[in-house]
């Protein structure tokens, strides 16, 4: 018998993915379904819970890929007002008429800072609509005494972020009886594994290590740009509105939106092979170690002059710590000279990027614009190096406009510890290293 999808390889893949699901089930206390990427799992969830043409409240400071996933599901993105200091959804600033028009709420938990899930859960329950959680940046964060991802009807996670596996995701479900249906939906949309993709995935860490060891990181990026192998000229990908409008006519349809959804990860809907699954499992086994280091680095960064001021609460193991700086371009350049690459920037906000043809704009856009312009997402695993660079470079903290300052911040919000003036900065407890990338 040929060894194919129904043979021994398929059985091994199934066994490996089940072990990954068990690991995440233990973390969340909920049924989990392995998916090849967070964006793919989100599409499956949106298609299941939201009627075509429905309206989904989401954050305008978010990856444009997620925006296109919402469009691919045949839904209308509705941009929410944000807290200007951490990019979380400002529940009280959402107009009542907007709440009444929604089919679902989608959280972002940007950089690991939790959106106010208890309040959003209460709103969704009152309206009879689903809460869906994007936990890509927040695999170790908590809110309201529960892990991020344990509040919604469904939640999605990326194993490319904290786990650093550069592939894989997880779809978690409040109702375990839906797991088989979700797996069937995934099977319908997945594309077959490719040997060349598996080999490239296997070799990638060794190639990246060689580039780092030879100090060729910037040269490698420049070469990719000259060869036309990078898909973004700036922070946002090209919108291509005419083509996007044509694709919208086919929605819900993932294939029609593939040119936008695949950006930065062309394997997002590829069925995972054994090499990929084995490495993901190995990286997930080290997750607690990484989260401890992230928490230490986060605590250090949040003790600096560039951190959001005046909060109390448990420090989250953030994926990136959004420091607020006056001149972000200058800060990025200073960090780049030290070999610290700043990514995961989401500027301009999605309503400014896409316009009214494709989304309902936020009723209070200035907070999102200010945050998107001034947030400097720093890897907590390189916290000590980053602080040293920013101090030596004289980077100034951002001064928020008075109208934003008056809005204030909740005294018991999760994330930032209270910092006394002049308090010493503590060294993280684990050596810094680079986290895996990929939306």
Long-range contacts (C-beta under 8 A, 24 or more apart in sequence): 5-192, 9-273, 9-274, 12-274, 13-271, 13-272, 13-273, 13-274, 13-277, 16-274, 16-277, 16-278, 16-281, 17-272, 17-277, 19-281, 20-159, 20-168, 20-170, 20-277, 20-280, 20-281, 20-284, 21-170, 23-281, 23-284, 23-285, 24-157, 24-170, 24-172, 24-284, 27-139, 27-147, 28-147, 28-149, 28-150, 28-155, 28-172, 29-147, 29-150, 30-149, 30-150, 30-155, 30-172, 30-173, 30-174, 30-176, 31-172, 31-173, 31-175, 31-176, 31-178, 31-179, 32-170, 32-171, 32-172, 32-173, 33-170, 33-171, 33-172, 33-173, 33-179, 33-182, 33-183, 33-186, 34-168, 34-169, 34-170, 34-171, 34-272, 35-156, 35-168, 35-169, 35-170, 35-171, 35-186, 36-167, 36-168, 36-169, 36-190, 36-267, 36-268, 36-269, 36-270, 36-271, 36-272, 37-158, 37-160, 37-167, 37-168, 37-169, 37-265, 37-267, 37-268, 37-269, 37-439, 38-134, 38-136, 38-156, 38-157, 38-158, 38-160, 38-169, 38-439, 39-65, 39-66, 39-69, 39-169, 39-261, 39-265, 39-268, 39-439, 40-169, 40-186, 40-189, 40-268, 40-269, 41-156, 41-157, 41-169, 41-170, 41-171, 41-186, 42-66, 42-69, 42-106, 42-132, 42-134, 42-156, 43-69, 43-72, 43-73, 43-189, 43-254, 43-261, 44-171, 44-182, 44-185, 44-186, 44-189, 45-132, 45-153, 45-154, 45-156, 45-171, 46-70, 46-73, 46-75, 46-104, 46-106, 46-132, 47-73, 47-74, 47-185, 47-252, 48-154, 48-178, 48-181, 48-182, 48-185, 49-104, 49-130, 49-132, 49-153, 49-154, 50-75, 50-103, 50-104, 50-130, 51-103, 52-251, 52-252, 54-102, 54-103, 54-104, 55-101, 55-102, 55-103, 55-360, 56-102, 56-103, 56-104, 56-105, 56-106, 57-89, 57-94, 57-98, 57-102, 57-104, 57-105, 57-106, 58-105, 58-106, 58-108, 58-350, 59-87, 59-88, 59-89, 59-107, 59-108, 59-110, 59-115, 59-350, 59-368, 60-349, 60-350, 60-351, 60-352, 60-362, 60-365, 60-368, 60-372, 61-87, 61-108, 61-110, 61-346, 61-347, 61-349, 61-350, 61-368, 61-371, 61-372, 61-375, 62-108, 62-110, 62-346, 62-350, 63-344, 63-346, 63-439, 64-236, 64-237, 64-260, 64-263, 64-346, 64-350, 64-353, 65-237, 65-260, 65-261, 65-263, 65-264, 65-265, 65-439, 66-106, 66-108, 66-134, 66-439, 67-350, 67-354, 67-359, 68-257, 68-260, 68-261, 69-257, 69-261, 70-106, 71-244, 71-247, 71-248, 71-251, 71-257, 71-260, 71-358, 72-247, 72-251, 72-252, 72-253, 72-254, 72-256, 72-257, 72-260, 72-261, 73-251, 73-252, 74-251, 74-252, 74-253, 75-103, 75-104, 75-251, 75-252, 76-359, 76-360, 77-350, 77-354, 77-358, 77-359, 77-360, 78-102, 78-359, 78-360, 79-349, 79-350, 79-351, 79-359, 79-360, 79-361, 79-362, 79-365, 79-368, 80-362, 81-362, 81-363, 81-364, 81-365, 81-367, 81-368, 82-362, 82-367, 82-368, 82-371, 83-367, 83-371, 83-407, 83-409, 84-366, 84-367, 84-368, 84-370, 84-371, 84-400, 84-404, 84-407, 85-308, 85-324, 85-371, 85-400, 85-409, 86-110, 86-113, 86-308, 86-322, 86-371, 86-413, 86-415, 87-111, 87-113, 87-322, 87-368, 87-371, 87-372, 87-375, 88-113, 88-114, 88-115, 88-116, 89-115, 89-116, 89-120, 90-364, 90-367, 91-116, 91-119, 91-120, 91-123, 93-363, 93-364, 94-363, 95-363, 98-360, 98-363, 99-123, 99-127, 100-127, 102-127, 102-129, 103-129, 104-129, 104-130, 104-131, 104-132, 105-129, 105-130, 105-131, 105-132, 106-132, 106-133, 106-134, 107-131, 107-132, 107-133, 107-134, 107-152, 108-134, 108-137, 109-133, 109-134, 109-135, 109-136, 109-137, 109-138, 109-141, 109-148, 110-137, 110-322, 110-346, 111-137, 111-318, 111-319, 111-320, 111-321, 111-322, 111-344, 111-377, 112-137, 112-138, 112-140, 112-141, 112-294, 112-316, 112-317, 112-318, 112-319, 112-320, 113-138, 113-141, 113-316, 113-318, 113-322, 113-414, 113-415, 114-138, 114-141, 114-142, 114-143, 114-148, 114-316, 114-414, 114-415, 115-143, 116-143, 117-143, 117-144, 117-146, 117-148, 117-151, 117-152, 118-143, 118-144, 118-151, 120-151, 121-151, 121-152, 130-154, 132-156, 136-161, 136-169, 136-439, 137-161, 137-318, 137-319, 137-320, 137-344, 138-316, 138-319, 139-163, 139-287, 139-291, 139-319, 140-287, 140-291, 140-294, 140-295, 140-316, 140-317, 141-316, 141-317, 141-318, 141-414, 142-314, 142-316, 142-414, 143-414, 158-438, 158-439, 159-280, 159-283, 159-284, 160-265, 160-436, 160-437, 160-438, 160-439, 161-319, 161-435, 161-436, 161-438, 162-287, 162-290, 162-291, 162-294, 162-317, 162-319, 162-435, 163-280, 163-283, 163-284, 163-286, 163-287, 163-290, 163-436, 164-283, 164-290, 164-435, 164-436, 165-279, 165-280, 165-283, 165-284, 165-436, 166-201, 166-204, 166-205, 166-436, 166-437, 166-438, 167-201, 167-267, 167-272, 167-276, 167-279, 167-280, 167-438, 168-272, 168-276, 168-277, 168-280, 189-254, 189-269, 190-269, 190-270, 190-271, 191-269, 191-270, 191-271, 192-270, 192-271, 193-270, 193-271, 193-272, 193-273, 194-270, 195-273, 197-267, 197-270, 197-273, 198-273, 198-274, 198-275, 198-276, 199-275, 201-267, 201-275, 201-276, 201-279, 202-275, 202-279, 212-434, 215-339, 217-339, 217-341, 218-336, 231-263, 231-264, 232-263, 232-264, 235-345, 235-346, 235-347, 236-347, 236-348, 236-353, 237-263, 239-353, 239-354, 241-355, 241-357, 241-358, 244-358, 245-357, 248-358, 264-438, 264-439, 265-438, 265-439, 283-436, 289-430, 290-317, 290-381, 290-435, 291-317, 292-317, 292-429, 292-430, 293-380, 293-381, 293-428, 293-429, 293-430, 293-431, 293-432, 294-318, 294-319, 294-380, 294-381, 295-380, 296-380, 296-383, 296-426, 296-428, 296-429, 296-430, 297-321, 297-379, 297-380, 297-381, 297-382, 297-383, 297-384, 297-428, 297-430, 297-432, 298-380, 298-383, 299-417, 299-426, 299-428, 300-380, 300-383, 300-384, 300-387, 300-425, 300-426, 300-427, 300-428, 301-378, 301-380, 301-383, 301-386, 301-387, 302-415, 302-416, 302-417, 302-419, 303-417, 303-419, 303-423, 303-425, 303-426, 304-387, 304-390, 304-425, 305-397, 306-376, 306-390, 306-395, 306-397, 306-398, 307-416, 307-419, 308-409, 308-415, 308-416, 309-409, 309-416, 309-419, 310-409, 310-411, 310-416, 310-418, 311-409, 311-410, 311-411, 311-412, 311-413, 311-415, 311-416, 311-417, 311-418, 312-411, 312-412, 312-413, 312-416, 312-417, 312-418, 313-412, 313-413, 313-414, 313-415, 313-416, 313-417, 314-414, 315-415, 315-416, 315-417, 316-414, 316-415, 317-380, 318-380, 318-415, 319-344, 319-380, 319-435, 320-344, 320-377, 320-378, 320-379, 320-380, 321-377, 321-378, 321-380, 321-383, 322-371, 322-375, 322-376, 322-377, 322-378, 323-375, 323-376, 323-377, 323-378, 323-390, 323-397, 324-371, 324-374, 324-375, 324-376, 324-397, 324-398, 324-400, 325-374, 325-376, 325-390, 325-395, 325-396, 325-397, 325-398, 326-374, 326-395, 326-396, 326-397, 326-398, 326-399, 327-395, 327-396, 328-373, 328-374, 328-375, 328-376, 330-393, 330-395, 331-376, 331-390, 331-393, 331-395, 332-376, 334-389, 334-390, 334-392, 334-393, 334-395, 335-378, 335-386, 335-389, 335-390, 337-389, 338-385, 338-389, 340-378, 340-379, 340-382, 340-385, 340-386, 340-389, 342-376, 342-377, 342-378, 343-377, 343-437, 344-377, 345-372, 345-375, 345-377, 346-372, 347-372, 347-373, 348-372, 366-401, 366-403, 366-404, 367-404, 367-407, 370-398, 370-400, 370-401, 370-404, 374-398, 379-432, 379-434, 379-435, 380-428, 381-428, 381-430, 381-432, 381-433, 381-434, 381-435, 382-432, 382-433, 382-434, 383-428, 383-432, 384-427, 384-428, 384-432, 385-432, 387-425
